[in-house]
Amino acid sequence: FVAALAPGLISVWGRLRFPESDLFLREREQRRCRAELAPVAPKPRGSQARAPGPACEPRAAGKLQDARASRVESFLLHNWRAVLVSVGSLANFATTAIVAGLWCVSFLTT
């Protein structure tokens, strides 16, 4: 488990530093705009239609790093249970494998 931590951290670090292509960023913005402009359930009488938010406005280049950081924070905020279960299951497997190996060696030496 500890040995797999270093390559895992390197791959996460590399993925966060790897820039998205301009085509992908444009497509993502278009999808976000279409989702905001898509009709939703009928509104009650007297309610105002929602105007498209800042996602449909062109982004400044300086905000891209903030968007990446907030993407990781948003992922952890919304998926913390899944992350906890996956880390716990890996820790469970690693602990079992290490304890079983140590127990076998100690059993054979006594």
CYANA upper distance limits for C-alpha pairs under 8 A (distance plus 0.5 A):
  1 PHE  CA      5 LEU  CA      6.93
  1 PHE  CA     90 LEU  CA      7.90
  1 PHE  CA     91 ALA  CA      7.45
  1 PHE  CA     94 ALA  CA      5.97
  2 VAL  CA      6 ALA  CA      7.98
  3 ALA  CA      7 PRO  CA      8.34
  4 ALA  CA      8 GLY  CA      6.65
  5 LEU  CA      9 LEU  CA      6.59
  6 ALA  CA     10 ILE  CA      6.72
  7 PRO  CA     11 SER  CA      6.62
  8 GLY  CA     12 VAL  CA      6.73
  9 LEU  CA     13 TRP  CA      6.50
 10 ILE  CA     14 GLY  CA      6.53
 11 SER  CA     15 ARG  CA      6.56
 12 VAL  CA     16 LEU  CA      6.71
 13 TRP  CA     17 ARG  CA      6.82
 14 GLY  CA     18 PHE  CA      6.57
 16 LEU  CA     68 ARG  CA      8.11
 20 GLU  CA     24 PHE  CA      7.05
 20 GLU  CA     25 LEU  CA      7.22
 21 SER  CA     25 LEU  CA      6.88
 22 ASP  CA     26 ARG  CA      6.65
 23 LEU  CA     27 GLU  CA      6.66
 24 PHE  CA     28 ARG  CA      6.58
 25 LEU  CA     29 GLU  CA      6.72
 26 ARG  CA     30 GLN  CA      6.69
 27 GLU  CA     31 ARG  CA      6.70
 28 ARG  CA     32 ARG  CA      6.68
 29 GLU  CA     33 CYS  CA      6.65
 29 GLU  CA     55 ALA  CA      7.31
 29 GLU  CA     56 CYS  CA      7.39
 30 GLN  CA     34 ARG  CA      6.60
 30 GLN  CA     56 CYS  CA      8.09
 31 ARG  CA     35 ALA  CA      6.60
 32 ARG  CA     36 GLU  CA      6.78
 32 ARG  CA     55 ALA  CA      7.05
 32 ARG  CA     56 CYS  CA      7.78
 33 CYS  CA     37 LEU  CA      6.56
 33 CYS  CA     52 PRO  CA      7.92
 33 CYS  CA     55 ALA  CA      6.83
 33 CYS  CA     56 CYS  CA      5.57
 34 ARG  CA     38 ALA  CA      6.26
 36 GLU  CA     52 PRO  CA      6.42
 36 GLU  CA     53 GLY  CA      7.89
 37 LEU  CA     52 PRO  CA      6.84
 43 LYS  CA     47 SER  CA      6.86
 52 PRO  CA     56 CYS  CA      7.11
 53 GLY  CA     57 GLU  CA      8.25
 55 ALA  CA     59 ARG  CA      8.41
 59 ARG  CA     63 LYS  CA      7.34
 59 ARG  CA     64 LEU  CA      8.32
 60 ALA  CA     64 LEU  CA      7.88
 62 GLY  CA     66 ASP  CA      8.27
 63 LYS  CA     67 ALA  CA      6.70
 64 LEU  CA     68 ARG  CA      6.87
 65 GLN  CA     69 ALA  CA      6.81
 66 ASP  CA     70 SER  CA      6.55
 67 ALA  CA     71 ARG  CA      6.48
 68 ARG  CA     72 VAL  CA      7.11
 69 ALA  CA     73 GLU  CA      6.90
 70 SER  CA     74 SER  CA      6.30
 71 ARG  CA     75 PHE  CA      6.58
 72 VAL  CA     76 LEU  CA      6.76
 73 GLU  CA     77 LEU  CA      6.50
 74 SER  CA     78 HIS  CA      6.59
 75 PHE  CA     79 ASN  CA      6.24
 75 PHE  CA     80 TRP  CA      8.28
 76 LEU  CA     80 TRP  CA      5.61
 76 LEU  CA     83 VAL  CA      8.05
 79 ASN  CA     83 VAL  CA      6.82
 80 TRP  CA     84 LEU  CA      6.48
 81 ARG  CA     85 VAL  CA      6.65
 82 ALA  CA     86 SER  CA      6.63
 83 VAL  CA     87 VAL  CA      6.58
 84 LEU  CA     88 GLY  CA      6.41
 85 VAL  CA     89 SER  CA      6.51
 86 SER  CA     90 LEU  CA      6.71
 87 VAL  CA     91 ALA  CA      6.57
 88 GLY  CA     92 ASN  CA      6.47
 89 SER  CA     93 PHE  CA      6.69
 90 LEU  CA     94 ALA  CA      6.58
 91 ALA  CA     95 THR  CA      6.42
 92 ASN  CA     96 THR  CA      6.60
 93 PHE  CA     97 ALA  CA      6.62
 94 ALA  CA     98 ILE  CA      6.63
 95 THR  CA     99 VAL  CA      6.45
 96 THR  CA    100 ALA  CA      6.37
 97 ALA  CA    101 GLY  CA      6.66
 98 ILE  CA    102 LEU  CA      6.68
 99 VAL  CA    103 TRP  CA      6.40
100 ALA  CA    104 CYS  CA      6.61
101 GLY  CA    105 VAL  CA      6.83
102 LEU  CA    106 SER  CA      6.60
103 TRP  CA    107 PHE  CA      6.40
104 CYS  CA    108 LEU  CA      6.64
105 VAL  CA    109 THR  CA      6.80
106 SER  CA    110 THR  CA      6.93
